[in-house]
Each structure stands twice: as C-alpha cells, then as structure tokens.
Amino acid sequence: MDESNPEPKAGGAVPKPVKADANGRGQATPEAAFDIWLQRGLHHMFDDVMQEPIPEELLRLIEQDREQS
C-alpha cells in the first residue's frame, strides 16, 4: 500500500503512517498502537450488537420521519 494514499480499512478508518526503522521495517507510532487497541476493543464489545436486526419500531419511526421531510 502506498503511504501517500492510504486506503480505508474496515469500518472506514484510514491507517496512520508507519515510521520505518534503519532496516526498513515498519514501526507503529504510539498513536497507531492506541488506535489498533481501541478498534479491537470496540469490535470485541460491539460486533455482536451490530449483527442484531434493527427493531421494527425503529424502522417504522425512520420511515415516518422520511415521509414528513
């Protein structure tokens, strides 16, 4: 992947640049490490919720709002 044009990852997040060490290997910045930790934690907590169907009552309310707009 070209660092000048990063592609979005799953969930729409754009990866942060990685610094290269003397051997050319990438080394994640502390901010990138935190972002990875946070994303994994959020996925762990909420992936099951995201798989649940949207309640019929909520869908009805959304449809009513669309008709009024």
Biopython code that builds the backbone (N, CA, C, O; Angstrom):
import numpy as np
from Bio.PDB.StructureBuilder import StructureBuilder

atoms = [
    (1, "MET", "N", (0.834, -1.175, 0.000)),
    (1, "MET", "CA", (0.000, 0.000, 0.000)),
    (1, "MET", "C", (0.880, 1.241, 0.000)),
    (1, "MET", "O", (1.898, 1.291, 0.690)),
    (2, "ASP", "N", (0.490, 2.217, -0.759)),
    (2, "ASP", "CA", (1.227, 3.470, -0.861)),
    (2, "ASP", "C", (0.873, 4.350, 0.330)),
    (2, "ASP", "O", (-0.299, 4.669, 0.533)),
    (3, "GLU", "N", (1.892, 4.758, 1.142)),
    (3, "GLU", "CA", (1.638, 5.570, 2.331)),
    (3, "GLU", "C", (1.098, 6.945, 1.984)),
    (3, "GLU", "O", (0.436, 7.564, 2.817)),
    (4, "SER", "N", (1.360, 7.446, 0.779)),
    (4, "SER", "CA", (0.857, 8.758, 0.408)),
    (4, "SER", "C", (-0.628, 8.717, 0.083)),
    (4, "SER", "O", (-1.286, 9.758, 0.081)),
    (5, "ASN", "N", (-1.158, 7.555, -0.188)),
    (5, "ASN", "CA", (-2.575, 7.396, -0.495)),
    (5, "ASN", "C", (-3.115, 6.195, 0.266)),
    (5, "ASN", "O", (-3.384, 5.165, -0.351)),
    (6, "PRO", "N", (-3.290, 6.286, 1.605)),
    (6, "PRO", "CA", (-3.745, 5.135, 2.367)),
    (6, "PRO", "C", (-5.183, 4.780, 2.034)),
    (6, "PRO", "O", (-6.031, 5.657, 1.869)),
    (7, "GLU", "N", (-5.444, 3.495, 1.937)),
    (7, "GLU", "CA", (-6.789, 3.023, 1.677)),
    (7, "GLU", "C", (-7.504, 2.818, 3.000)),
    (7, "GLU", "O", (-6.888, 2.382, 3.972)),
    (8, "PRO", "N", (-8.813, 3.130, 3.056)),
    (8, "PRO", "CA", (-9.548, 2.906, 4.293)),
    (8, "PRO", "C", (-9.603, 1.426, 4.643)),
    (8, "PRO", "O", (-9.724, 0.572, 3.765)),
    (9, "LYS", "N", (-9.512, 1.132, 5.940)),
    (9, "LYS", "CA", (-9.662, -0.232, 6.416)),
    (9, "LYS", "C", (-11.126, -0.473, 6.727)),
    (9, "LYS", "O", (-11.954, 0.424, 6.572)),
    (10, "ALA", "N", (-11.446, -1.676, 7.165)),
    (10, "ALA", "CA", (-12.805, -1.992, 7.559)),
    (10, "ALA", "C", (-13.261, -0.996, 8.600)),
    (10, "ALA", "O", (-12.501, -0.639, 9.500)),
    (11, "GLY", "N", (-14.499, -0.544, 8.484)),
    (11, "GLY", "CA", (-15.004, 0.431, 9.421)),
    (11, "GLY", "C", (-14.710, 1.857, 8.999)),
    (11, "GLY", "O", (-15.064, 2.795, 9.713)),
    (12, "GLY", "N", (-14.061, 2.041, 7.835)),
    (12, "GLY", "CA", (-13.810, 3.367, 7.309)),
    (12, "GLY", "C", (-12.599, 4.076, 7.882)),
    (12, "GLY", "O", (-12.341, 5.226, 7.527)),
    (13, "ALA", "N", (-11.854, 3.429, 8.753)),
    (13, "ALA", "CA", (-10.694, 4.082, 9.354)),
    (13, "ALA", "C", (-9.529, 4.093, 8.375)),
    (13, "ALA", "O", (-9.252, 3.094, 7.711)),
    (14, "VAL", "N", (-8.860, 5.215, 8.295)),
    (14, "VAL", "CA", (-7.671, 5.332, 7.452)),
    (14, "VAL", "C", (-6.470, 5.046, 8.329)),
    (14, "VAL", "O", (-6.309, 5.683, 9.370)),
    (15, "PRO", "N", (-5.609, 4.094, 7.935)),
    (15, "PRO", "CA", (-4.450, 3.776, 8.767)),
    (15, "PRO", "C", (-3.488, 4.948, 8.847)),
    (15, "PRO", "O", (-3.340, 5.710, 7.892)),
    (16, "LYS", "N", (-2.837, 5.084, 9.995)),
    (16, "LYS", "CA", (-1.853, 6.146, 10.183)),
    (16, "LYS", "C", (-0.514, 5.702, 9.605)),
    (16, "LYS", "O", (-0.230, 4.506, 9.533)),
    (17, "PRO", "N", (0.301, 6.658, 9.196)),
    (17, "PRO", "CA", (1.614, 6.302, 8.645)),
    (17, "PRO", "C", (2.457, 5.536, 9.654)),
    (17, "PRO", "O", (2.330, 5.718, 10.865)),
    (18, "VAL", "N", (3.307, 4.689, 9.135)),
    (18, "VAL", "CA", (4.204, 3.896, 9.963)),
    (18, "VAL", "C", (5.621, 4.375, 9.705)),
    (18, "VAL", "O", (6.028, 4.520, 8.552)),
    (19, "LYS", "N", (6.370, 4.622, 10.763)),
    (19, "LYS", "CA", (7.764, 5.042, 10.620)),
    (19, "LYS", "C", (8.626, 3.826, 10.304)),
    (19, "LYS", "O", (8.422, 2.754, 10.873)),
    (20, "ALA", "N", (9.579, 3.989, 9.407)),
    (20, "ALA", "CA", (10.486, 2.896, 9.068)),
    (20, "ALA", "C", (11.751, 3.024, 9.910)),
    (20, "ALA", "O", (12.275, 4.122, 10.098)),
    (21, "ASP", "N", (12.236, 1.888, 10.416)),
    (21, "ASP", "CA", (13.485, 1.924, 11.176)),
    (21, "ASP", "C", (14.659, 1.791, 10.206)),
    (21, "ASP", "O", (14.458, 1.805, 8.992)),
    (22, "ALA", "N", (15.868, 1.664, 10.719)),
    (22, "ALA", "CA", (17.075, 1.618, 9.879)),
    (22, "ALA", "C", (17.074, 0.423, 8.929)),
    (22, "ALA", "O", (17.697, 0.473, 7.869)),
    (23, "ASN", "N", (16.374, -0.655, 9.306)),
    (23, "ASN", "CA", (16.331, -1.849, 8.462)),
    (23, "ASN", "C", (15.187, -1.808, 7.453)),
    (23, "ASN", "O", (14.993, -2.752, 6.687)),
    (24, "GLY", "N", (14.421, -0.697, 7.455)),
    (24, "GLY", "CA", (13.321, -0.590, 6.513)),
    (24, "GLY", "C", (12.039, -1.229, 7.009)),
    (24, "GLY", "O", (11.022, -1.196, 6.315)),
    (25, "ARG", "N", (12.072, -1.813, 8.204)),
    (25, "ARG", "CA", (10.857, -2.412, 8.753)),
    (25, "ARG", "C", (9.997, -1.316, 9.356)),
    (25, "ARG", "O", (10.510, -0.323, 9.873)),
    (26, "GLY", "N", (8.679, -1.504, 9.285)),
    (26, "GLY", "CA", (7.777, -0.522, 9.852)),
    (26, "GLY", "C", (7.688, -0.653, 11.360)),
    (26, "GLY", "O", (7.741, -1.752, 11.912)),
    (27, "GLN", "N", (7.551, 0.491, 12.015)),
    (27, "GLN", "CA", (7.389, 0.516, 13.462)),
    (27, "GLN", "C", (6.194, 1.421, 13.733)),
    (27, "GLN", "O", (6.219, 2.601, 13.384)),
    (28, "ALA", "N", (5.148, 0.878, 14.351)),
    (28, "ALA", "CA", (3.934, 1.646, 14.599)),
    (28, "ALA", "C", (4.201, 2.750, 15.611)),
    (28, "ALA", "O", (4.931, 2.559, 16.583)),
    (29, "THR", "N", (3.600, 3.902, 15.365)),
    (29, "THR", "CA", (3.698, 5.002, 16.312)),
    (29, "THR", "C", (2.821, 4.692, 17.518)),
    (29, "THR", "O", (1.920, 3.860, 17.414)),
    (30, "PRO", "N", (3.058, 5.338, 18.664)),
    (30, "PRO", "CA", (2.200, 5.096, 19.832)),
    (30, "PRO", "C", (0.727, 5.398, 19.550)),
    (30, "PRO", "O", (-0.157, 4.710, 20.060)),
    (31, "GLU", "N", (0.462, 6.427, 18.737)),
    (31, "GLU", "CA", (-0.926, 6.749, 18.403)),
    (31, "GLU", "C", (-1.558, 5.626, 17.593)),
    (31, "GLU", "O", (-2.719, 5.280, 17.814)),
    (32, "ALA", "N", (-0.809, 5.057, 16.662)),
    (32, "ALA", "CA", (-1.331, 3.964, 15.851)),
    (32, "ALA", "C", (-1.572, 2.738, 16.713)),
    (32, "ALA", "O", (-2.560, 2.031, 16.519)),
    (33, "ALA", "N", (-0.685, 2.477, 17.659)),
    (33, "ALA", "CA", (-0.873, 1.334, 18.560)),
    (33, "ALA", "C", (-2.132, 1.520, 19.394)),
    (33, "ALA", "O", (-2.887, 0.569, 19.596)),
    (34, "PHE", "N", (-2.368, 2.743, 19.885)),
    (34, "PHE", "CA", (-3.581, 3.016, 20.648)),
    (34, "PHE", "C", (-4.818, 2.832, 19.777)),
    (34, "PHE", "O", (-5.810, 2.254, 20.221)),
    (35, "ASP", "N", (-4.766, 3.326, 18.528)),
    (35, "ASP", "CA", (-5.899, 3.183, 17.622)),
    (35, "ASP", "C", (-6.224, 1.713, 17.375)),
    (35, "ASP", "O", (-7.394, 1.331, 17.348)),
    (36, "ILE", "N", (-5.200, 0.893, 17.196)),
    (36, "ILE", "CA", (-5.415, -0.548, 16.986)),
    (36, "ILE", "C", (-6.041, -1.162, 18.225)),
    (36, "ILE", "O", (-6.998, -1.930, 18.123)),
    (37, "TRP", "N", (-5.503, -0.828, 19.403)),
    (37, "TRP", "CA", (-6.039, -1.362, 20.661)),
    (37, "TRP", "C", (-7.499, -0.965, 20.828)),
    (37, "TRP", "O", (-8.331, -1.795, 21.194)),
    (38, "LEU", "N", (-7.815, 0.302, 20.560)),
    (38, "LEU", "CA", (-9.175, 0.798, 20.720)),
    (38, "LEU", "C", (-10.116, 0.116, 19.732)),
    (38, "LEU", "O", (-11.211, -0.304, 20.108)),
    (39, "GLN", "N", (-9.700, 0.003, 18.480)),
    (39, "GLN", "CA", (-10.553, -0.607, 17.467)),
    (39, "GLN", "C", (-10.841, -2.072, 17.805)),
    (39, "GLN", "O", (-11.978, -2.528, 17.680)),
    (40, "ARG", "N", (-9.819, -2.802, 18.231)),
    (40, "ARG", "CA", (-10.034, -4.205, 18.606)),
    (40, "ARG", "C", (-10.973, -4.318, 19.796)),
    (40, "ARG", "O", (-11.844, -5.187, 19.821)),
    (41, "GLY", "N", (-10.799, -3.432, 20.797)),
    (41, "GLY", "CA", (-11.668, -3.461, 21.965)),
    (41, "GLY", "C", (-13.112, -3.159, 21.610)),
    (41, "GLY", "O", (-14.029, -3.827, 22.089)),
    (42, "LEU", "N", (-13.315, -2.146, 20.765)),
    (42, "LEU", "CA", (-14.670, -1.803, 20.357)),
    (42, "LEU", "C", (-15.309, -2.929, 19.543)),
    (42, "LEU", "O", (-16.488, -3.236, 19.720)),
    (43, "HIS", "N", (-14.534, -3.538, 18.657)),
    (43, "HIS", "CA", (-15.068, -4.670, 17.897)),
    (43, "HIS", "C", (-15.437, -5.811, 18.835)),
    (43, "HIS", "O", (-16.487, -6.433, 18.677)),
    (44, "HIS", "N", (-14.583, -6.084, 19.802)),
    (44, "HIS", "CA", (-14.846, -7.163, 20.753)),
    (44, "HIS", "C", (-16.148, -6.913, 21.518)),
    (44, "HIS", "O", (-16.923, -7.840, 21.754)),
    (45, "MET", "N", (-16.383, -5.657, 21.904)),
    (45, "MET", "CA", (-17.573, -5.336, 22.689)),
    (45, "MET", "C", (-18.840, -5.226, 21.849)),
    (45, "MET", "O", (-19.916, -5.589, 22.324)),
    (46, "PHE", "N", (-18.744, -4.736, 20.612)),
    (46, "PHE", "CA", (-19.947, -4.359, 19.886)),
    (46, "PHE", "C", (-20.237, -5.126, 18.601)),
    (46, "PHE", "O", (-21.275, -4.880, 17.985)),
    (47, "ASP", "N", (-19.387, -6.030, 18.170)),
    (47, "ASP", "CA", (-19.659, -6.771, 16.937)),
    (47, "ASP", "C", (-20.960, -7.565, 17.028)),
    (47, "ASP", "O", (-21.716, -7.617, 16.058)),
    (48, "ASP", "N", (-21.229, -8.179, 18.170)),
    (48, "ASP", "CA", (-22.474, -8.945, 18.330)),
    (48, "ASP", "C", (-23.694, -8.036, 18.207)),
    (48, "ASP", "O", (-24.700, -8.417, 17.608)),
    (49, "VAL", "N", (-23.603, -6.835, 18.774)),
    (49, "VAL", "CA", (-24.715, -5.888, 18.708)),
    (49, "VAL", "C", (-24.961, -5.476, 17.258)),
    (49, "VAL", "O", (-26.110, -5.347, 16.837)),
    (50, "MET", "N", (-23.898, -5.271, 16.501)),
    (50, "MET", "CA", (-24.038, -4.853, 15.107)),
    (50, "MET", "C", (-24.688, -5.928, 14.236)),
    (50, "MET", "O", (-25.229, -5.623, 13.173)),
    (51, "GLN", "N", (-24.638, -7.172, 14.677)),
    (51, "GLN", "CA", (-25.229, -8.266, 13.910)),
    (51, "GLN", "C", (-26.724, -8.428, 14.190)),
    (51, "GLN", "O", (-27.411, -9.154, 13.473)),
    (52, "GLU", "N", (-27.233, -7.752, 15.232)),
    (52, "GLU", "CA", (-28.645, -7.868, 15.570)),
    (52, "GLU", "C", (-29.484, -7.120, 14.534)),
    (52, "GLU", "O", (-29.045, -6.111, 13.981)),
    (53, "PRO", "N", (-30.710, -7.629, 14.271)),
    (53, "PRO", "CA", (-31.582, -6.922, 13.329)),
    (53, "PRO", "C", (-32.068, -5.600, 13.937)),
    (53, "PRO", "O", (-32.146, -5.454, 15.157)),
    (54, "ILE", "N", (-32.389, -4.648, 13.066)),
    (54, "ILE", "CA", (-32.923, -3.367, 13.524)),
    (54, "ILE", "C", (-34.368, -3.591, 13.963)),
    (54, "ILE", "O", (-35.147, -4.189, 13.220)),
    (55, "PRO", "N", (-34.739, -3.125, 15.152)),
    (55, "PRO", "CA", (-36.113, -3.330, 15.640)),
    (55, "PRO", "C", (-37.146, -2.703, 14.701)),
    (55, "PRO", "O", (-36.921, -1.628, 14.145)),
    (56, "GLU", "N", (-38.276, -3.385, 14.533)),
    (56, "GLU", "CA", (-39.344, -2.920, 13.644)),
    (56, "GLU", "C", (-39.828, -1.531, 14.047)),
    (56, "GLU", "O", (-40.103, -0.701, 13.181)),
    (57, "GLU", "N", (-39.935, -1.266, 15.349)),
    (57, "GLU", "CA", (-40.397, 0.039, 15.817)),
    (57, "GLU", "C", (-39.465, 1.161, 15.354)),
    (57, "GLU", "O", (-39.929, 2.228, 14.951)),
    (58, "LEU", "N", (-38.177, 0.924, 15.411)),
    (58, "LEU", "CA", (-37.212, 1.928, 14.954)),
    (58, "LEU", "C", (-37.323, 2.138, 13.444)),
    (58, "LEU", "O", (-37.276, 3.274, 12.973)),
    (59, "LEU", "N", (-37.468, 1.071, 12.698)),
    (59, "LEU", "CA", (-37.634, 1.195, 11.246)),
    (59, "LEU", "C", (-38.896, 1.984, 10.910)),
    (59, "LEU", "O", (-38.896, 2.791, 9.981)),
    (60, "ARG", "N", (-39.974, 1.754, 11.665)),
    (60, "ARG", "CA", (-41.225, 2.473, 11.445)),
    (60, "ARG", "C", (-41.027, 3.968, 11.720)),
    (60, "ARG", "O", (-41.500, 4.805, 10.950)),
    (61, "LEU", "N", (-40.334, 4.307, 12.809)),
    (61, "LEU", "CA", (-40.087, 5.709, 13.138)),
    (61, "LEU", "C", (-39.238, 6.398, 12.070)),
    (61, "LEU", "O", (-39.492, 7.552, 11.725)),
    (62, "ILE", "N", (-38.249, 5.706, 11.557)),
    (62, "ILE", "CA", (-37.403, 6.265, 10.498)),
    (62, "ILE", "C", (-38.228, 6.529, 9.245)),
    (62, "ILE", "O", (-38.089, 7.573, 8.608)),
    (63, "GLU", "N", (-39.081, 5.582, 8.900)),
    (63, "GLU", "CA", (-39.926, 5.734, 7.710)),
    (63, "GLU", "C", (-40.899, 6.896, 7.888)),
    (63, "GLU", "O", (-41.132, 7.651, 6.944)),
    (64, "GLN", "N", (-41.464, 7.051, 9.070)),
    (64, "GLN", "CA", (-42.376, 8.170, 9.336)),
    (64, "GLN", "C", (-41.639, 9.506, 9.179)),
    (64, "GLN", "O", (-42.182, 10.456, 8.615)),
    (65, "ASP", "N", (-40.426, 9.570, 9.669)),
    (65, "ASP", "CA", (-39.637, 10.801, 9.561)),
    (65, "ASP", "C", (-39.325, 11.120, 8.110)),
    (65, "ASP", "O", (-39.350, 12.285, 7.713)),
    (66, "ARG", "N", (-39.034, 10.109, 7.322)),
    (66, "ARG", "CA", (-38.741, 10.334, 5.900)),
    (66, "ARG", "C", (-39.963, 10.900, 5.184)),
    (66, "ARG", "O", (-39.844, 11.776, 4.328)),
    (67, "GLU", "N", (-41.148, 10.386, 5.547)),
    (67, "GLU", "CA", (-42.377, 10.849, 4.888)),
    (67, "GLU", "C", (-42.678, 12.296, 5.254)),
    (67, "GLU", "O", (-43.248, 13.030, 4.447)),
    (68, "GLN", "N", (-42.301, 12.722, 6.468)),
    (68, "GLN", "CA", (-42.576, 14.091, 6.909)),
    (68, "GLN", "C", (-41.581, 15.088, 6.327)),
    (68, "GLN", "O", (-41.886, 16.278, 6.241)),
    (69, "SER", "N", (-40.416, 14.635, 5.933)),
    (69, "SER", "CA", (-39.377, 15.547, 5.437)),
    (69, "SER", "C", (-39.557, 15.888, 3.983)),
    (69, "SER", "O", (-38.762, 16.643, 3.424)),
]
sb = StructureBuilder()
sb.init_structure("model")
sb.init_model(0)
sb.init_chain("A")
sb.init_seg("    ")
for serial, (resi, resn, name, xyz) in enumerate(atoms, 1):
    if name == "N":
        sb.init_residue(resn, " ", resi, " ")
    sb.init_atom(name, np.array(xyz, "f"), 0.0, 1.0, " ", f" {name:<3s}", serial, name[0])
structure = sb.get_structure()
